Amino acid sequence: QVQLEEFGGGLVHFGGSMRLSCAASGSRYVINDMGWYREAPGKERTMVARITTGGRTIYADFVKGRFTISRDNAKNTVYLEMNSLKPEDTAVYYCNADYYDSVYDQIGGSWGQGSQVTVSS
């Protein structure tokens, strides 16, 4: 299946910035929409941002204007640039990718391993 490997994450001070990366692998798969979700302690996983193959984006209201999602289709990689970080942004961030399996002619979805992002006050 599609493998998603995340890079980045860590500890950042209030108001700081952080960049997450997620690379998809698997030559049999065509990567379609990709996105980032986050799961804060005691809360459900929530969509942060998504991006289509063509570059159209959508953001959750709580990150709009602060976060930027982008992708490099040649590298099958999606990025999340996080600016003006707040303590409430603290969560495990998960990369997500919708894909098409060319062998079985089916669509599916995959998740990255999760990256801890902690924003200190």
N, C-alpha and C positions, 0 to 999 in steps of 0.2 A: 504494500500500500504506500501511499504518499507519505514520505517522511518529512517532518518539519522540525528544523533545528533552530532554536532561538539563541540570540547572542545579546549581551548587554544586561541591564538590570543592576541593581545594587542600591547603595545608600546615597542620597542627595539631600542637600539642605533646602529648606523652604525657599521658593523662588528660583531654584536652580533648574537645570536642563539635563535631559538624558535621552539617549537614542537607543532604540531597540531594533534589532534586525531579525529576520526570519527567512531561512532559505529552504525551499522545497526541492526534493530530489525524487527521481524516478522517471526514467525516459519514456515509459509507457503512458504516463499521465500528462494530460493537458491541464495546466493550472488556470482556473477561472478567477472568480472573485476571491479576494483575500481580505483578512481583517484582523483586528486586535480586540480582544475581550479582556476583562479584568474581573477578578474575584477577590473582594475585600473580606477580611475576617468576619464570619457570621452572616455574610451576604451572598446572594446568588451571582453567578457569572453574568456579566452585563456587557453588551456591545459598546465598544469605545469608538471604533472607526472601521469603516470598510472601504474598499477600493475595487473598482472593476478593472478588467484587463485594459480597457481604454482610458483609464485614469480618472473616471468619475468617482467622487468621494462622498461619504456621508459620515457625520460625526454625531456623537451623543452631545446633548446640550451642555453637559457639565465639563466638556473638554473643548468645545468649539471656540476657536480663537486662540487656543493655547497649544493644541496638539496638531501635528501635520502627518498624515499618512501618505506614503509614496511607494512606488514599486519600480523594480527593474525587471522587465519581462525576460530579457536575455539571460538574466541570472536566476530567474524564478525566486526573487527575493522581495520581501515587503519590509518597509521600515516604518517606524513610528518615532517622530521627533516630538519630544515632550518638553514644553517650556512653561515657565511660571508655575512650577510644580507646587502643590499644596499637600499638607499632611493627609487630607482626605483622598489623595490620589494613591496612597499606599495600598498596594494590592499585589496579587500575583497576576501577571499579564500573560495571556495565552494568545499565540498566533493561531489563526484559523485559515484554512484554504478549501475552497470548493474545487473539485477537479473532475475531469472526464477520463475514464479508464478506456483507452483505445483498444485494449485487448478484449474486454468484456462488453464494450459499448454501454457503459453505465456511468452514472455520476455518483459522487460521494463527497465526503468531507473529512478533513483531518485536523488534529490539534497538535500544537507544539507542546513541549514539556513543561512550559510555564517558567516565567522569570519573575523573581521577587523584586519589586520596586518599593523602596521605603523612603519616604520623605519626612525628614525630621523638622520639628518646629523651631 
